[in-house]
Amino acid sequence: MAGITGMGTTFNLPNYTGELFALTPADTPLLSAIGGLTGGGMTTATEFEWETYDLRDPAQRTRTEGATAPTAEGRARGNVKNVVQIHQETVSVSYTKQAAIGQVASPQSAPFNHGGGDNPITNELDWQVAQALKQMALDVNWSFINGSYAQPTTNATARQTRGLLAAITTNRIAKGVTTTGATSATDTITATAHGLVDGDKIVFTATGAATGIVAGRIYFVDAIDANTFKVATSSGGAAITLGTATGIAYTNPWETALTPAHVSDMLQLAYDNGGISEQETATLIVNSAQKRALTTAFASAYGQFTETSRTVAGVAVDTIITDFGTLNVMMDRHMPQDVITVASLEQLMPVFLNVPGKGVFFEEPLAKTGASDNVQLYGEVGLKYGNEKAHAVMTGLKV
């Protein structure tokens, strides 16, 4: 069985929960931060729930002298549900690949000629397991931000955990223009009366079965006619082959530059609903486009603005002064480029399903079928996001 030096083991199998939080903090900052803050939670069912409640609005509630006790007012509780999502990877390394450590590159096909030089990888299986674990951490982080919820009635369909963006239903501000129901064939997208022109930027929110495009990234439009267009990764670049797909959705972002007032509008929604009260964990989560927009917007705000930094559960973040306090600014590659989210991180927690005798994110050997070692990495994890009103999101921003 593969083993990675320093990894803790429980249940007689290597377990990697801590490493899932720590291996790629630069690439999975949200997962690393909330894992570090809470250590993660446990569930004994594929669906887990938590309670939320609201207090009444405060007022000067006077009582007269000698009056009888007032009528009782019960505070209503609500329950929120999410599911754990299965993450599973297989690593298979042949005996030859494990033996041919004199090659600089990963051993490929026969005849395995010596390439010269020294290979820093001395155990191919261990290295492949470490990379698979990093990839799983990226997948978990992506799902915690962008995941759409699915709780199927049978095991024929996979469970999908609800991510933070889908969870926020109350405090939402939408900019730009979003189009749904588009289709694609080969390299052309069909969307009736799309209104796009050459060079426009769009951000896909759903890609269906289309290949070559990723939701949340920026693409450039090559308009063919009123109802069809193509996209490229650069202005005037080669059209991307998409294949045949339905259910494509995209946003044509706002053309207005971000200002502190726009950010304050979003922050106020979260604050007025009880969120971002803990300054150490109140965090703006952005990708590269909105990080630049934030820096530009706040460059001369509150005097001559100078960015500072601090850490949240070991994850380095910048800070920014706003009308609602000094907030963290966390860059995350998995946040859509046209979106800014503010999250009360203390309310977020990864929740793991404990597999009896094995653990929560573990490695175990698979049956041997030939001259190779085969292992699988397995875990089931979902996002607990607390009270969705404690967070806010603004979409369709200028990119």
C-alpha positions as CSV (number, residue, x, y, z in Angstrom):
1,M,0.0,0.0,0.0
2,A,1.2,3.5,-0.7
3,G,2.3,5.5,2.2
4,I,3.2,9.2,2.5
5,T,5.7,10.1,5.2
6,G,4.1,12.1,8.0
7,M,0.5,11.2,7.1
8,G,-1.6,10.2,10.1
9,T,-3.4,6.8,10.1
10,T,-6.6,5.8,11.8
11,F,-8.9,2.8,11.3
12,N,-5.9,0.8,10.0
13,L,-5.8,2.8,6.8
14,P,-4.0,6.1,5.8
15,N,-6.5,8.9,6.4
16,Y,-5.9,12.3,4.8
17,T,-8.5,14.7,6.2
18,G,-5.9,17.2,7.6
19,E,-3.8,16.9,4.4
20,L,-6.9,17.6,2.3
21,F,-7.1,21.0,4.1
22,A,-3.3,21.7,4.0
23,L,-1.8,20.2,0.8
24,T,-2.9,23.1,-1.5
25,P,-3.8,26.1,0.6
26,A,-2.8,28.4,-2.2
27,D,-5.1,26.7,-4.6
28,T,-7.9,25.7,-2.2
29,P,-8.0,28.7,0.2
30,L,-11.7,28.3,1.1
31,L,-11.4,24.6,1.9
32,S,-8.2,25.2,3.8
33,A,-9.6,28.1,5.8
34,I,-12.8,26.6,6.9
35,G,-11.2,23.2,7.6
36,G,-8.6,24.9,9.7
37,L,-11.2,27.0,11.6
38,T,-13.4,24.0,12.4
39,G,-11.5,20.8,11.9
40,G,-14.5,19.6,9.9
41,G,-17.6,17.9,11.2
42,M,-18.9,14.3,11.1
43,T,-22.2,12.9,9.9
44,T,-23.7,9.4,10.0
45,A,-26.0,9.9,7.1
46,T,-25.6,11.0,3.5
47,E,-27.9,13.9,4.2
48,F,-27.1,16.2,7.1
49,E,-28.9,19.1,8.6
50,W,-28.5,22.0,10.9
51,E,-30.8,24.5,12.5
52,T,-31.2,28.2,11.9
53,Y,-33.4,30.7,13.8
54,D,-34.2,34.4,13.7
55,L,-34.7,36.7,16.7
56,R,-37.3,39.4,16.4
57,D,-36.3,43.0,15.6
58,P,-35.3,44.9,18.8
59,A,-37.6,47.7,20.1
60,Q,-38.3,49.7,23.2
61,R,-40.6,47.0,24.6
62,T,-42.0,48.7,27.7
63,R,-44.1,47.1,30.5
64,T,-46.4,48.8,32.9
65,E,-45.9,48.5,36.7
66,G,-47.7,45.5,38.1
67,A,-48.8,44.1,34.8
68,T,-49.2,40.4,34.3
69,A,-46.6,38.5,32.3
70,P,-46.8,39.1,28.6
71,T,-48.0,36.5,26.1
72,A,-45.2,34.1,25.3
73,E,-43.5,34.4,22.0
74,G,-41.8,31.3,20.7
75,R,-38.9,31.8,18.3
76,A,-39.3,29.6,15.2
77,R,-36.4,27.4,14.2
78,G,-35.8,26.2,10.7
79,N,-33.7,23.3,9.4
80,V,-31.4,23.4,6.5
81,K,-30.1,20.3,4.6
82,N,-27.2,19.4,2.4
83,V,-25.7,16.1,1.3
84,V,-22.2,14.6,1.3
85,Q,-20.8,14.1,-2.2
86,I,-18.6,11.2,-3.1
87,H,-15.0,11.9,-4.2
88,Q,-13.2,8.8,-5.5
89,E,-10.0,8.4,-7.4
90,T,-8.0,5.3,-8.4
91,V,-4.2,5.2,-8.7
92,S,-2.6,2.4,-10.6
93,V,1.2,2.1,-11.1
94,S,2.9,-0.8,-12.9
95,Y,5.9,-2.6,-11.4
96,T,8.0,-1.2,-14.3
97,K,7.1,2.4,-13.5
98,Q,7.9,1.9,-9.9
99,A,11.3,0.4,-10.8
100,A,12.3,2.8,-13.5
101,I,13.2,5.7,-11.2
102,G,16.3,6.6,-13.1
103,Q,14.1,8.4,-15.7
104,V,13.7,12.2,-15.2
105,A,10.1,12.2,-16.5
106,S,7.3,9.8,-15.3
107,P,7.9,6.4,-16.9
108,Q,5.9,6.1,-20.0
109,S,5.6,3.2,-22.5
110,A,8.1,0.5,-23.2
111,P,11.1,0.3,-23.7
112,F,11.6,2.7,-20.8
113,N,14.9,4.0,-22.0
114,H,17.1,5.7,-19.4
115,G,16.8,9.5,-19.9
116,G,19.8,10.4,-17.8
117,G,19.9,12.7,-14.8
118,D,18.6,12.2,-11.3
119,N,14.9,11.8,-10.7
120,P,13.6,13.5,-7.5
121,I,10.7,11.0,-7.5
122,T,11.9,7.8,-5.9
123,N,8.5,6.2,-5.2
124,E,6.1,6.6,-8.2
125,L,3.1,5.2,-6.3
126,D,3.5,7.6,-3.4
127,W,3.9,10.5,-5.8
128,Q,0.8,9.5,-7.8
129,V,-1.3,9.2,-4.6
130,A,-0.1,12.7,-3.5
131,Q,-1.2,14.2,-6.8
132,A,-4.5,12.4,-6.7
133,L,-5.1,13.8,-3.3
134,K,-4.3,17.3,-4.4
135,Q,-6.7,16.9,-7.3
136,M,-9.5,15.8,-5.0
137,A,-8.8,18.8,-2.8
138,L,-9.3,21.0,-5.8
139,D,-12.6,19.2,-6.7
140,V,-13.9,19.6,-3.1
141,N,-13.0,23.3,-3.1
142,W,-14.7,23.9,-6.4
143,S,-17.8,22.1,-5.3
144,F,-18.0,24.1,-2.0
145,I,-18.1,27.3,-4.1
146,N,-20.0,26.3,-7.3
147,G,-21.7,23.0,-6.5
148,S,-25.4,22.6,-7.5
149,Y,-27.6,20.5,-5.1
150,A,-28.9,17.0,-6.0
151,Q,-30.4,14.5,-3.6
152,P,-31.5,11.6,-5.9
153,T,-34.1,9.1,-4.9
154,T,-31.9,6.2,-6.1
155,N,-28.2,5.3,-6.2
156,A,-28.3,5.5,-10.0
157,T,-27.6,9.2,-9.8
158,A,-24.8,10.9,-7.9
159,R,-25.4,13.1,-4.9
160,Q,-24.2,16.7,-5.3
161,T,-23.4,19.0,-2.4
162,R,-24.8,22.5,-2.5
163,G,-22.1,25.1,-2.8
164,L,-21.9,28.5,-1.3
165,L,-23.1,30.5,-4.4
166,A,-26.2,28.3,-4.8
167,A,-26.9,28.4,-1.0
168,I,-27.1,32.2,-1.0
169,T,-30.7,33.0,-1.9
170,T,-31.6,36.1,0.2
171,N,-28.7,38.5,-0.2
172,R,-28.1,38.6,-4.0
173,I,-27.4,41.5,-6.3
174,A,-27.3,40.7,-10.1
175,K,-25.6,42.9,-12.6
176,G,-25.1,42.2,-16.3
177,V,-27.5,40.1,-18.5
178,T,-27.8,36.4,-18.0
179,T,-29.0,34.1,-20.8
180,T,-30.2,30.5,-20.3
181,G,-31.3,27.7,-22.5
182,A,-28.6,28.2,-25.2
183,T,-27.3,25.2,-27.2
184,S,-24.2,24.4,-29.1
185,A,-23.1,22.4,-32.2
186,T,-19.5,22.0,-33.2
187,D,-18.0,25.4,-32.4
188,T,-21.2,27.5,-32.6
189,I,-23.6,28.6,-29.8
190,T,-27.2,29.3,-30.6
191,A,-29.1,31.9,-28.4
192,T,-32.0,33.7,-30.0
193,A,-31.4,37.5,-30.2
194,H,-28.3,37.3,-28.1
195,G,-27.3,40.9,-28.6
196,L,-23.6,40.2,-28.4
197,V,-21.0,41.9,-30.7
198,D,-17.4,40.9,-31.6
199,G,-15.0,41.2,-28.7
200,D,-17.7,41.1,-26.0
201,K,-16.7,39.1,-22.9
202,I,-19.0,36.5,-21.4
203,V,-18.8,34.1,-18.4
204,F,-20.5,30.8,-18.6
205,T,-22.7,29.8,-15.6
206,A,-23.6,26.4,-17.0
207,T,-21.9,24.4,-19.8
208,G,-24.1,21.4,-20.2
209,A,-22.2,18.7,-22.1
210,A,-20.1,21.2,-24.0
211,T,-16.3,20.6,-24.0
212,G,-13.5,23.1,-24.0
213,I,-15.2,25.7,-21.8
214,V,-15.3,26.0,-18.0
215,A,-18.0,27.8,-16.0
216,G,-16.7,30.9,-14.3
217,R,-13.9,31.8,-16.8
218,I,-13.9,34.7,-19.2
219,Y,-14.4,34.0,-22.9
220,F,-14.4,36.4,-25.9
221,V,-17.3,36.5,-28.4
222,D,-17.1,36.3,-32.2
223,A,-20.6,37.1,-33.3
224,I,-21.8,35.3,-36.4
225,D,-25.3,36.6,-36.7
226,A,-28.2,37.7,-34.5
227,N,-28.8,34.2,-33.1
228,T,-25.4,32.5,-33.2
229,F,-21.9,33.2,-32.0
230,K,-18.5,31.5,-31.3
231,V,-16.2,31.9,-28.3
232,A,-12.4,32.0,-27.9
233,T,-10.0,32.3,-25.0
234,S,-8.6,35.6,-26.4
235,S,-10.1,38.4,-28.5
236,G,-10.0,37.4,-32.1
237,G,-8.6,34.0,-31.2
238,A,-9.5,30.6,-32.6
239,A,-13.1,29.4,-32.0
240,I,-13.3,26.7,-29.3
241,T,-14.8,23.3,-30.3
242,L,-17.8,22.8,-28.0
243,G,-19.5,19.7,-29.4
244,T,-23.3,19.3,-29.2
245,A,-24.8,20.4,-26.0
246,T,-28.0,21.9,-24.4
247,G,-28.6,23.8,-21.2
248,I,-25.9,26.3,-21.7
249,A,-26.1,29.5,-19.7
250,Y,-23.9,32.6,-19.7
251,T,-23.7,36.1,-18.4
252,N,-22.8,39.2,-20.4
253,P,-21.2,41.2,-17.6
254,W,-21.9,44.7,-16.5
255,E,-19.9,47.5,-18.2
256,T,-19.8,49.7,-15.1
257,A,-16.6,49.8,-13.1
258,L,-16.8,48.6,-9.5
259,T,-17.0,51.2,-6.8
260,P,-16.9,51.1,-3.0
261,A,-20.6,51.9,-3.0
262,H,-21.3,48.8,-5.0
263,V,-19.4,46.7,-2.6
264,S,-21.1,48.4,0.4
265,D,-24.5,47.6,-1.1
266,M,-23.6,43.9,-0.9
267,L,-22.0,44.1,2.5
268,Q,-25.0,45.9,3.9
269,L,-27.3,43.0,2.8
270,A,-25.2,40.5,4.8
271,Y,-24.8,42.9,7.8
272,D,-28.5,43.8,8.0
273,N,-29.3,40.1,8.1
274,G,-26.9,39.3,10.9
275,G,-23.7,38.3,8.9
276,I,-20.1,39.6,8.8
277,S,-20.2,40.6,12.5
278,E,-16.9,38.7,13.3
279,Q,-14.2,40.8,11.7
280,E,-11.6,38.1,11.8
281,T,-13.6,35.8,9.6
282,A,-15.7,38.2,7.5
283,T,-14.2,37.5,4.0
284,L,-14.6,38.8,0.5
285,I,-13.9,35.9,-1.9
286,V,-12.9,36.8,-5.4
287,N,-11.0,35.6,-8.5
288,S,-8.4,37.6,-10.3
289,A,-10.7,40.0,-12.3
290,Q,-12.6,41.2,-9.2
291,K,-9.4,41.3,-7.1
292,R,-8.1,43.9,-9.5
293,A,-11.4,45.7,-9.5
294,L,-11.4,45.8,-5.7
295,T,-7.9,47.2,-5.6
296,T,-8.8,49.9,-8.1
297,A,-12.1,50.8,-6.5
298,F,-10.6,51.2,-3.0
299,A,-7.2,52.8,-4.1
300,S,-8.2,56.2,-2.8
301,A,-11.0,55.2,-0.4
302,Y,-10.7,55.9,3.3
303,G,-7.7,58.1,2.8
304,Q,-4.8,56.7,0.8
305,F,-5.6,53.0,1.0
306,T,-2.8,50.6,1.7
307,E,-3.5,46.9,1.6
308,T,-2.4,44.8,4.6
309,S,-2.6,41.1,5.3
310,R,-3.4,38.6,8.0
311,T,-4.1,34.9,8.2
312,V,-7.3,33.0,8.7
313,A,-6.6,29.5,10.0
314,G,-3.2,29.6,8.4
315,V,-4.4,30.9,5.0
316,A,-2.9,34.2,4.0
317,V,-5.4,36.8,3.0
318,D,-5.3,40.5,2.3
319,T,-7.5,43.0,4.2
320,I,-9.5,45.9,3.0
321,I,-11.2,48.8,5.0
322,T,-14.9,49.2,4.3
323,D,-17.9,50.8,5.8
324,F,-18.6,47.5,7.5
325,G,-15.1,47.1,9.1
326,T,-11.8,45.6,8.0
327,L,-12.6,42.6,5.9
328,N,-10.4,39.8,4.6
329,V,-10.0,39.5,0.8
330,M,-9.4,35.9,-0.3
331,M,-8.4,35.1,-3.8
332,D,-9.8,31.7,-5.0
333,R,-9.3,30.5,-8.6
334,H,-12.6,28.6,-8.3
335,M,-14.7,31.7,-7.8
336,P,-16.4,32.9,-11.1
337,Q,-14.6,35.9,-12.6
338,D,-17.7,38.1,-12.6
339,V,-18.6,37.4,-8.9
340,I,-17.8,38.8,-5.5
341,T,-19.0,36.9,-2.5
342,V,-18.8,37.9,1.2
343,A,-18.9,35.0,3.6
344,S,-19.0,34.7,7.3
345,L,-16.4,31.9,7.4
346,E,-17.1,31.0,11.0
347,Q,-20.4,29.5,9.8
348,L,-18.9,27.3,7.1
349,M,-17.7,23.8,7.8
350,P,-16.8,20.7,5.8
351,V,-18.8,17.7,6.9
352,F,-17.5,14.2,6.4
353,L,-19.3,10.8,6.3
354,N,-17.4,8.4,8.6
355,V,-17.1,5.0,6.9
356,P,-16.9,2.3,9.6
357,G,-13.5,0.8,10.1
358,K,-12.0,3.0,7.3
359,G,-12.4,6.7,8.2
360,V,-13.5,9.8,6.4
361,F,-10.9,10.4,3.6
362,F,-8.8,7.3,3.2
363,E,-6.6,5.2,1.0
364,E,-7.0,1.5,0.6
365,P,-5.6,-1.2,-1.8
366,L,-7.7,-2.5,-4.6
367,A,-7.7,-6.1,-5.9
368,K,-4.6,-7.0,-7.9
369,T,-5.2,-8.0,-11.5
370,G,-1.7,-7.9,-12.9
371,A,1.8,-6.5,-12.5
372,S,0.7,-3.3,-10.8
373,D,-0.3,-1.8,-7.5
374,N,-3.8,-0.3,-7.4
375,V,-5.2,1.8,-4.6
376,Q,-8.2,4.1,-4.3
377,L,-8.7,7.3,-2.5
378,Y,-12.3,7.7,-1.1
379,G,-14.2,10.3,0.9
380,E,-17.7,11.7,1.2
381,V,-17.9,15.4,2.1
382,G,-20.5,18.2,2.0
383,L,-20.7,21.8,2.9
384,K,-22.4,23.1,6.0
385,Y,-23.0,26.8,5.3
386,G,-24.8,28.0,8.4
387,N,-27.5,30.7,7.9
388,E,-27.4,31.6,4.2
389,K,-28.5,35.2,5.2
390,A,-25.1,35.6,6.9
391,H,-23.5,35.7,3.4
392,A,-24.0,37.8,0.2
393,V,-23.1,37.6,-3.4
394,M,-23.0,40.0,-6.4
395,T,-22.9,38.5,-9.9
396,G,-22.4,39.8,-13.4
397,L,-19.7,42.3,-12.6
398,K,-17.5,43.9,-15.1
399,V,-14.6,41.7,-16.2
